Amino acid sequence: MSHHIVEAQDLHFTYPDGTKVLRGISFLITHGESVAIVGANGAGKSTLLLHLNGYLTSTTGVIRIGDSRLLPENLKQVRRAVGLVFQDPDDQLFMPTVFDDVAFGPLNMGLSAAEVQTRVRTALETVGAWHLHDRPPYRLSGGEKRSVAIATVLSMSPDILVMDEPSSNLDPKSRRGLIDLLKGFTHTKIIATHDLDMVMDLCRRTLVIREGKIIADGPTGEIMHNEELLASSNLEKPLGLRPCHICAEGIQKGTGGGDTVTR
Amino acid sequence: MGKLEHQFYEIGHMDTLAGQDTAVHRLDPRAKLITTVVFIVTIVSFGKYQISALIPFVLYPLFLLAAGNLPLPFILKKILLVSPFAVLVGIFNPMLDQDAIMMIGSLPVTGGWVSFASILVRFTLTVGAALTLVAVTGFNAVCMALEKLGAPRIFALQLLFLYRYLFVLVDEAARMVRARSLRVFNGKGMNITAYGSLLGHLLLRTLNRAQRIHSAMWCRGFDGNIRVMRPLSFGRTEYIFMAGWISLFIVWRLINLPFWLGTTVLGFIG
């Protein structure tokens, strides 16, 4: 039986202040799938992600990771199997140096010093950040922080990678680097984001969440072409799918906002 | 605020200094920590009118500065930055203690002025030593050393986290203050209510941040213990460093070296 399967059955969740965030979420994500979770701000994406490794416990409903139900008894295995990358790397990188941060998870898993050393090195080399290993995290650039945050999770060799807005606040080149990096991973990936162009590149399947419910679940291509559905969730058709207005208008009519002067 | 931000970035510069590779940087942090603590305790133990006996002690921070390749002006600036506290502690001494205890030429010097000067000298020495310790060791290593030496774990961790998030907090505060100052016109909006709400917001944001950090730690198997891989080695060099300096401190504490030198030289001349 594979550990890479994530299943949610009728999840409901209400915050202590009475805000109902999840209202009956069900899905099944199988081994090696790469799935995007999209939706408006406040639709419940981040709350859903925090359920996937047991940080939040649903009011009703069941989560299964692999072949076992998520219960307080097996939280430890689940946390190892499901690696969660937070939206703000400053929340994720709390140790004095990059090395200590990446070693934090493996050390908590009780691995030997030699094993921890190997894992930290492999994880940091995978994200191309080994040269940063003795730097303090607050001195890194946004892109470097993001790479290291991913390494902190990779070092625990998770089966499932869960990411909250991984491409936010990145410059275009760092964003491209991140997409290429994630493409290379064979893990089951669950990515909550507003970056629909990245979704087009990375995820074959997309779940659309609105007001705590899944309103669409299907192939990314189909969902991204459904403008009505996207608009109802405060989303827009990805730029990659829109006709290029510069080619369409600028060149034909010669009114593309003036002539470009190249120096 | 711009200035305050700048000061915090300069604290970050301490890490750069601590990242150098000299003989004193390579010493086990515990050896440097213990020696510095003994140094501070010895200085504090002097009587309140002592000044001359303190002079030899300046050698220890100077040695660390020289051997650790640290810029003296940088450390002096940092000492100046906190000096108002020391001045405030001692400023009333000259008024309270007006008995003349010595004469310079025909000018009587009161006990208050002497003890005030003594406070300033002691402050400069102790703060200087603490700053150089951090600059040759790194704040994190000092915390690790504290923990290894048996200080309560929670205390060392608190210090570590304080240092890690100091920069994030200052950034957050700086952004809020900037946002406020850009919307202040003719001094309106600079009142205490605005500051109260600003501080309140900062506190709430800090609480939120703490919650998120805790969840990030929890997700990576945090169970209340922070494990860090850092082999520390306490060898012969460390023992020699500690024994050498601590015995010097004891000698300087027991014998007023400048006074003894003075009298001996005068004796010869006489």
Boltz contact constraints between the chains, C-beta under 6 A:
constraints:
  - contact:
      token1: [A, 53]
      token2: [B, 219]
      max_distance: 6.0
  - contact:
      token1: [A, 55]
      token2: [B, 215]
      max_distance: 6.0
  - contact:
      token1: [A, 79]
      token2: [B, 221]
      max_distance: 6.0
  - contact:
      token1: [A, 84]
      token2: [B, 219]
      max_distance: 6.0
  - contact:
      token1: [A, 86]
      token2: [B, 216]
      max_distance: 6.0
  - contact:
      token1: [A, 90]
      token2: [B, 168]
      max_distance: 6.0
  - contact:
      token1: [A, 91]
      token2: [B, 212]
      max_distance: 6.0
  - contact:
      token1: [A, 91]
      token2: [B, 213]
      max_distance: 6.0
  - contact:
      token1: [A, 91]
      token2: [B, 216]
      max_distance: 6.0
  - contact:
      token1: [A, 92]
      token2: [B, 216]
      max_distance: 6.0
  - contact:
      token1: [A, 94]
      token2: [B, 164]
      max_distance: 6.0
  - contact:
      token1: [A, 94]
      token2: [B, 213]
      max_distance: 6.0
  - contact:
      token1: [A, 96]
      token2: [B, 140]
      max_distance: 6.0
  - contact:
      token1: [A, 100]
      token2: [B, 228]
      max_distance: 6.0
  - contact:
      token1: [A, 103]
      token2: [B, 229]
      max_distance: 6.0
  - contact:
      token1: [A, 104]
      token2: [B, 220]
      max_distance: 6.0
  - contact:
      token1: [A, 105]
      token2: [B, 220]
      max_distance: 6.0
  - contact:
      token1: [A, 105]
      token2: [B, 221]
      max_distance: 6.0
  - contact:
      token1: [A, 107]
      token2: [B, 227]
      max_distance: 6.0
  - contact:
      token1: [A, 108]
      token2: [B, 221]
      max_distance: 6.0
  - contact:
      token1: [A, 109]
      token2: [B, 221]
      max_distance: 6.0
  - contact:
      token1: [A, 113]
      token2: [B, 229]
      max_distance: 6.0
  - contact:
      token1: [A, 136]
      token2: [B, 15]
      max_distance: 6.0
  - contact:
      token1: [A, 138]
      token2: [B, 167]
      max_distance: 6.0
